[in-house]
Amino acid sequence: MKLYRDILIKAKQEHYAIPHFNINNLEWAKYILEECEANKSPVFLGVSLGATKYMGGFDVIVGMVNGLIKDLNITIPVMLHLDHASNIEDCKKAYDAGFRSIMIDASRYSLEENIAMTKEVSTYCKDALIEAETGHIGGSEDNLTSEIYYTTLEDSKEFLNNTKIDMYAPALGSVHGIYKGTPQINTQRMHEISSTFDIPLVLHGGSGLPSSILKECIQNGVCKINFNTELQLAWNKSVRDFIYNNIAVYDPRKIISAGEQSLKKEVKNYIEILGSKNKGL
């Protein structure tokens, strides 16, 4: 894991960010890996608990991703990441299956409980990158709709002084899903946290944010940015258009692969915005 920790530190020092793209099936994993390899960008492949259940379980996903990396001759650093696990047991199961990047999201609990849960996950998943969150990122997540609870500098200090994590996701105005209205990202507090603690920051809800905001976040310590919704929207449109114009086609491979180029276009666009191209050499 030292390699992956070094990659994050390098990203912070050189002011670029590593993209995190959520995968939802084999095709998404394949296309994202292919496009990241073509651009020599390191990548986090994010897997939510919902996606884990949909794809069959942690062991299925580890086997699938490892098989793709081998058979597609992927040479870039690939971090298979458990995204927003809200309980300790799922973190342990993912780690035991082979995930080596784990997010324990205990942000809905008290700060003291969040610290305790994060410490337990860090102790058990000792060879993995650990990500955690304080405050609460708004939007739709696992069919739950929530408000934004902004992280304070004081909570960040207490949390980071009492946990040993590799990536920190303070809630500073981003949301999951589609933004309604103008995003209010608190980059000033982001800067305060980043300058106080030498830890890579994570921005959730990157989809839909203007490139200017993404780049400003990177300048203020963000080293990993998560994307999902924008890829889903692009995929959805291309597949729907294909079905509408090819009503006689019933081969699922042709239908599903209709979204390949639009998804890869989004991946390449974010790699360029984040400045991660050729950082995975």
N, C-alpha and C positions, 0 to 999 in steps of 0.2 A: 504493500500500500504506500510505501514511501514514494514510489514513482508518481502516484496519483496526487499525493499531498504536495509534492514538488511542482506538479503541473498547476495546481491551484495557486500556489505561492508565486510562481512565475507569471501567471495571469494577472495577479494583483500588482506585481512589480512593474509589469510592462503595459498595464492598463488595457487589457482586453478581457473578454468573458468567454467561458466555455458554454456552448448551448446544451440545454437539457430538453430533449424531445420525448414526449410520452409516446409509448407504443401501445397499440390496441389489438394487434394481431401479427401473424407472420409477415404479411405483406408490408406493413408499416415498418417493422424492424428491418426487413431486407432493404427497402427503399432508402430509409434513413441512413443505414450503414453504408450503402453504396454511394450516396451523395456526399456523406462526410468523408469517406475514403477518397472520392474524386477531388475533394477540396483540401484533403489532408488536415482536417479539423478534428481535434479530440471531441468526444461526445459523451454525455450522460444519457443513457436510455432509461427513461422514467417509467415505472410501473406502479399504478395505483392498486389499492386492494380490490377495487371493482374490476379492473382489468385482469388482475391475477385470477379472480374467480371465473371471469369470462373465458380466459385462455386455458384454464384447467389446473392451475396451481403453480407454486413456486418452482418445483422441480421441472415442470414442463417448460417454463419460461427460461430457466437456466440452460437446459438442454438445447432449446431452440436457438437462443442467442449464441451459445458457444459453437453450435453446429454451423450457424451462418458465418460467424467470424472465421472459422476454419475453411469452409467450402468456398466462401467468397474471397478468400485471401485478404482479409481486412488487417491492415498493419497499424492503423491509428490506435491510440489509447481509447478503450471503450469501458465506461463505468456503468455496470448494471445497477440501477438505483431503485430502491423501494421508496415510493413517494407517498408522503402523508400517512404513514402508519400511526394509528391513534392508540394502539395498545402494544404492550411489551411483547406479548406472545407472538404476534405476527412478525415483529422485528427479529425475534429469535429463530422462527421458522424460516424466514427468508435468508438469514445468515447461514443457517445450517444447510440450506439448499445450494448456497454458493453466491448469493448476492454479497457484494463487497462495498456497497455504498447504501447506507440506511438512513432514512429520515424518520425519527420519532417525533410526531407532532402531538405534544401534550399541551398545546397552547390553550385549549379550552378549560384546562384545570387551573388551580391556583399556581402562583409562581413557585411556591415550595414543592407542590406535587410535580410540577413540570421538571424542576431540578432533580428530584428524586427519581422520576421515571427515566429521564435522560441519562443519569449516572448509571442506572442499572443496565440500560441498553449499551452504553459505552463499555462497561465492564464485560458484558457477555460477548459483544461483537468487537472484540479487541483488535482484530485484523482488518476492520472495515472503516471506511470514511463514515463519520457520523454527522448528520445534519439535524438541527433542531430549530424551533421557532418560538418567539415570544410575541405578545400581542396576538392579533388574529386577523388573517387575511380574509377579506370579504368575498362575496360571490357564491356561486353554486359549486358545491363539492360533495360528491357521493349523495346527491339528492337532498342536501341540506343547504338552506340559504342563510347566510349570516352577515352580520354587520362587520365593519372594520374596527378593530381595536388597536390603536397606534402604540407601538413600542416606545417606552420612555428610555432615556439614557440611564436612569437609575435602575430600572429593571434589567437592562442589558448588563450593567456592571455586576449586579447580584447574580444573574444567571451565568455569565461567562466566567466569573471568579469562582464559581462552584461546580462547573462542569468542564469536561475535557472533550470538546467537539472540534471538528475540522471545518465545518461550514455553518454559518449562522444566518438564519432567515428572519430578520426583524420585520414586523408588519409596519409598513410605512406608506400605505395608501394604494397599493396594487390590489387587484381582485382577480378571482378565478372567473373564467367565462367571458362574456361580452361586456365591455365597459358601457355604462350608461352615463352620459355627460362627460365632462372633461376630467381626466384622471388627476388627482391631487397627490403627487408623489413628494414626500418630504425628504428631498435630497440633502437638506441642511443637517437633519438629524442623522441621516445616513453617513454624512461626512464626519460628524461628531463621533459616531460609534466606530467607524473605520480608523479614525486617527487615534482613538483611545485604545483600541484593541487591534493587535496585528493578526486578524482572522479574516479569511475570505468571506464576503457577504453574498447572500443568495437573494435574487429577486424572483418571486413567484408572480404569475399572471403577466408574463411578458407579451403575450399575444395582444395585438391591438394598440400597444403603446407606440407613439411616434418614435422614429429612429433617434431624434434629438434627445428625447427623455432617456432612452436606453443607453445612449452614449454618455449622457450626464451621470447616470447611475454608475456606469463603469468607472468614470473618473473619480467617483466618490466611494470606491472600494468594492463594488459588486464584481464578482468573478464567475458567477454561474447564473444564467437566466433561463427560466422555465417557459416552454412553449407547448401548447396543445390545441387550444381553441382555433387559432388561425389555420392550423393544418387540417383540423376537422372540417372547417368551413370550405376550404379549397377542395378537399377530397370529396365532400358532399356534393358540391356544385358539379364537378366533373363527372361523377358517377351518375347523378341525376340526368345530366345532359346526354350522356351516353345511352342510358336506358330509354329516354324519350325519343332519341333519334335512331335507336336500334331495337325496336320493340320485339323483333323476332329472335334476338340473341338471348340464349338462356344459359350459356356456359358461365358458371360463376367466376372462373379465372379471368375471362374477358371483361366481365362487369366490374369486378374488384380492381383489376389492373387499369381500368379507365382513369383512376385517380392518381396513377403513379407520377406522371409528369407535373401535375399541379402541386402535389405534395413535395416533390423534389425541388420545385421552384421556390417554395416557401422556405425549405431547409437551406438552400443556397443563399437566399436573400438574408436570412438571419445570420448565417455564418459571416457574410460580408459586413453586416452592420456591427456584429460583435467583435470583429477583427480576429477571429480564430482561425482563419484560413492559413494553411501551412504551419500551424503551431503544433500539429500532431506528427511531425516528421521524426 
